[in-house]
């Protein structure tokens, strides 16, 4: 029925089937708001029955294997400590662990923040958003309860897979205590655009919670794109090809459209029970063309709009009276909440109106069921229906459409699918409609009613092939393979991260050397970045460090800064300086800079004109002109807008650069264009020429420093500040740790 209910057995059973076959994985913990059982207290003892809600039902015998465990709320409040202990013991036998929630928790955290704040916001129904602070406080507290429950069972190297919008804060809570754990998060509902998420006062905390995961999954590329945009604009975390760098950790964000257990529905469609139900239902309905709709009661499903479309269709086309009927299944949900009560009343009224208007002794236009159905009866509906009308106003994936297609063993039938459902990105052979365009939906029904059988067969066949190939088991495999891949990438970074042992080794080798040399980038390496570049001048601590280093070794400050600024800042220091990425060089004993590389500036006017245009479009951006390059700065630009404009300018300049033999470099909040034969590495090699050093160390923080790393001798130590892909041998966290390293050399 509802997607959140059926994600359940197909998802979790497949997941456990996969992970329990793997000998290399540690214990895996599934975490969801609800356990796959519902707790009931009858005749003085507890019973566990398949849950009517939550993440999953029907785990089967797979749960008895391995050390895996499922943690969640059992679906009822248990206040007595002795009873809680009893429930825990019973659930332990089922390889589950409870998170006990009070009635107040459920009211404020689940019914409140989860379903009255997040749900409407993430489904674009902003008029229903409740901004109640007490809801938020309960949401934080319950996420903490889940964290505490997990920590009772989790080991540092376990895999923890957190599910859905009720637990957005949980990944980071877990990360803070289990930094080395493998943590995945999957969201089963849509993720809204930045314009929606920014409306929530707690947006920052919610996003920070999610980026505690190593892998964050969504159903569609649009959801992934919206999330990355929000993270960039709200948290200031940029991404490259779906990878976010957060502190010293790499996070992957991607779309993983969920499949179904295809064989289950295909086999059910031809089973004896289903065929008996089909025969029974058809004898009651007579020779009707059947239009099927199945939804959970929710305003995001567009149920009233669908009924109105059918009403208009019957009014405009009397020739289809007594030949077409709608089977409408609405699964009860939250019908004690005012907005849902009103929705239910509206649906009842609309169905009553259409039936009273058109009904005859032999024909009922809408067969309306406000309840759920057993699986084989549901399979019969899928099998016998000619058309499935799946037109939610907004949906994460929607599995009803996939189940309908899988059930069409005769390959006859038409799927009308909303473009607002995630499944529309896969099932492109459905009749795709905008659910807000009622005229288009009405036309699509007529198209479906008149579609030739061979076209129906072709469309269904193509969609079935897609669903078979990417079923729920393949979905799980792809997700888990990606999670492993992310951890391997993280390990690469961690293996290159400078630790205390390496710090000691570098200190020891530096002090043992007779003629060491240090190549030190400036911005982002020796000092942190400032909104105004001129404010990033060297402080007393840095000048003291440089002065002491100069007394023990050959120090080269190698920077993209102009020679005037660099010369003024280090005027009294015994250091060599390379300015503007290698254009100007000054030896410590020289009085002034010398031009190291002759450059042709004839390209500048054309490029400057383009960059000026982007400055006008980007408040806060400005251009810095150097001897051999032009630099577009966007550190002071609104978060998000700067990244957007930089990407546009980068593409524009790359196109122009090919005609001028220029190179476009992306730095930290800067974009620089210059000649490719002018770089820091070339100048560094020039300084090393004819000299012999028994200890060489190069430190830098962005792509312009990669040339330096490449140019260094094989026995040199190269270190990049920050955790990005690099040619350097090692990574160091930030300028503070750089200073600590350099200080150790002179103490």
Secondary structure, 3 states (H helix, E strand, C coil): CCHHHHHHHHHHHHHHHHHHHCCCCCCEEEEEEECCEEEEEECCEEEEEECCCCCCCCCHHHHHCCCCEEEEECCCCCCCHHHHHHHHHHHHHCCEEECCCCHHHHHHHHHHHHHHHHHHHHCCCHHHCCCCHHHHHHHHHHHHHHHHHHHCCCCCCCEEEEECHHHCCHHHHHHHHCCCCEEEEECCCCCCCHHHHCCCCCHHHHHHHHCCCCEEEECCHHHHHHHHHHHHHHHCCCEECCEEEECCEEEEEEECCCCCCHHHHHHHHCCHHHHHHHHHHHHHHCCCEEEEEEEECCHHHCHHHHHHHHHHHHHHCHHHCCCEEEEEEEECCCCCCHHHHHHHHHHHHHHHHHHHHHCECCECCEEEECCCCCHHHHHHHHHHCCEEEECCCCECCCCHHHHHHHHCCCCCCEEEEECCEHHHHCCCCCEEECCCCHHHHHHHHHHHHCCCHHHHHHHHHHHHHHHHHCCHHHHHHHHHHHHHHHHHHHHHHHHHECCHHHHHHHHHHHHHCCCEEEEECCECCCECCCCCHHHCCCCHHHHHHHHHHHCCCEEEEECCCCHHHHHHHCCCCCCEEEEHHHCEEECCCCCCCEECCCCCCCCHHHHHHHHHHHHHHCCCCEEEECCCEEEEECCCCCCCHHHHHHHHHHHHHHHHHHHHCEEEEECCCEEEEEECCCCHHHHHHHHHCCCCCCEEEEEECCHHHHHHHHHCCCCCEEEEECCCCCCCCEEECCHHHHHHHHHHHCC
